[in-house]
Amino acid sequence: MAETSIDLVAAELVRLHADGSTVAPFSERYADLTPEDGYRAAARLHAQRVAQGWTPAGRKIGFTNRTIWKRYGVYEPMWGMVYDRTLLFSRQGRARVALAGLAQPRIEPEICFRLASAPPRDTRDPQALLAAIEWVAHAIEIVQCHHPAWRLKIADCTADNGLHGRLVVGTPVPVARLPDLAERLPALEVTLRRADQVVDHGVGANVLDSPLNALAFLIEVLAKQPEAPPLAAGEIITTGVLTDAHPVAPGETWSTAFEGLPLAGLEVRFE
């Protein structure tokens, strides 16, 4: 796609993230928009944010859960940036999240990792990946969509910073305390509740068969994007929704509980 069109998409993204409004999908208005073009538009949004003082804190990986691909019409994973201004750490398993400025927010229970070092380029060895991870934690990502009724394609997702809104990180567990983590990740189970009502249930295998495979995807796709910032020590990487994504609204309280790994659940109050 022409650079002028990418500039137009990027300028629109800046406005949409400022006012939280919705517009027709980019993919409908720019027929030649590719996922790669989307990443280029997102890079312009990223540069604008950094210029305003935003500090990158990690990455989000999206659409790693194959069970929801058909529902959204997106059939491959993608990634976006997490920033100091979008990242929250829970206190004793609880957090308050303001939804103001987010478009059509939805909740996603996930697994996240904090990198101890830049990960290896060879992603075939799970133990080598684990050696680059300092800790694992439960996370809740709040995603958003600037297109009506969540109507989108993969190029819309890559352009809109992977649909990232907020990331709430739970209590970290050092990887060194979990020598069998690679084997246990696919079998972990999470239950998602709104107040006292069970809304959804998911397992680690929903995420490309394991959240570790989501990290491997990110390493591999970044190797094909030399213009993107490389992964570095200290980054928090959230690996994708274990259930489906569900709409949230101010005044609601949502919570999660885990089985299969010693990870604490989260309680999030939306404002």
C-alpha positions, -999 to +999 in steps of 0.1 A: +000+000+000+012+035-007+030+054+020+005+082+018-023+057+026-004+043+055+001+078+068-036+084+066-044+052+086-018+062+112-032+097+116-067+082+121-053+058+147-039+087+167-073+104+167-092+072+175-069+064+205-074+100+217-112+100+216-122+063+218-145+066+188-153+040+162-150+040+124-156+016+095-128-010+093-096+002+076-097-031+056-130-020+040-118+015+031-083+005+020-088-027-001-051-033-005-042-030+032-021-060+042-011-071+077+024-058+070+009-024+061-010-025+094+022-030+113+038-001+095+008+021+105+011+009+141+048+018+140+038+054+133+014+054+162+042+039+184+066+066+173+040+093+182+035+078+216+072+076+224+076+112+213+049+121+239+068+103+267+052+068+266+076+041+276+074+006+261+070-021+287+064-052+267+042-068+240+008-084+237+001-113+214-034-117+201-055-142+183-034-171+196-066-189+206-077-209+176-111-217+191-122-180+185-108-175+150-140-183+131-161-161+154-140-130+146-129-139+111-092-136+121-072-167+114-036-159+125-019-143+156-006-108+157+012-085+182+012-050+197+030-029+222+023-026+259+033+007+276+039+021+311+006+040+306-014+008+298+002-015+323-011-021+358+002-044+386-024-058+409-022-055+447-030-086+466-047-100+435-070-070+430-070-040+406-092-012+395-093-004+358-107+028+343-124+021+309-127+057+299-112+062+264-114+026+254-136+015+225-159-015+231-136-030+258-135-067+264-118-088+291-092-115+283-076-139+309-041-147+299-007-160+309+022-135+308+060-139+311+087-114+321+119-118+301+151-122+320+171-118+288+165-115+251+150-149+240+169-173+216+161-171+179+157-209+178+123-214+192+121-252+190+135-259+225+110-251+253+137-252+279+158-226+260+127-203+259+121-209+297+158-200+304+151-165+290+120-160+313+123-146+348+087-152+360+053-163+349+020-147+361-017-146+353-027-114+335-059-098+324-058-078+292-085-054+282-087-052+245-106-027+224-119-023+189-123+009+170-146-007+144-184-012+150-195-045+164-159-058+164-161-062+126-125-065+115-098-084+097-062-092+106-049-060+089-072-040+112-057-057+142-021-052+133-027-016+125-045-009+158-016-020+180-030-055+183-062-041+198-044-035+231-061-014+258-048-022+293-029-051+309-033-061+346-005-083+359-011-107+388+013-122+413+046-133+397+059-168+402+097-173+394+102-199+367+129-214+388+102-227+412+084-245+384+108-270+368+079-287+350+063-255+337+066-264+300+047-296+306+020-280+328+012-249+307-010-267+281-032-283+308-038-253+331-074-243+335-089-209+341-125-200+351-138-165+344-166-149+364-186-117+364-196-112+400-206-147+411-216-160+376-193-182+356-190-167+322-163-188+305-137-216+310-104-221+292-072-241+291-036-234+282-037-256+251-062-231+235-032-207+230-014-223+201-012-255+222+008-237+249+015-201+259+051-209+253+043-214+216+028-179+216+061-165+227+078-186+200+054-171+174+064-136+186+101-143+183+096-157+148+074-129+135+097-102+149+126-119+131+108-110+099+102-074+110+137-058+114+121-024+118+103-035+150+120-031+184+137-065+193+126-082+225+147-073+255+152-082+292+125-068+314+097-069+289+064-084+299+049-106+272+012-115+275+004-145+253-033-143+244-067-151+257-074-185+272-112-182+269-131-159+246-131-121+250-161-107+268-176-072+269-171-053+302-186-021+316-180+003+344-194-009+377-187-046+370-164-068+390-148-098+372-126-125+387-105-155+376-094-187+393-067-212+381-062-250+383-031-269+372-005-242+381+001-223+414-010-190+399-032-166+418-064-154+402-073-118+398-103-096+408-108-066+386-132-038+393-141-017+362-147+021+366 
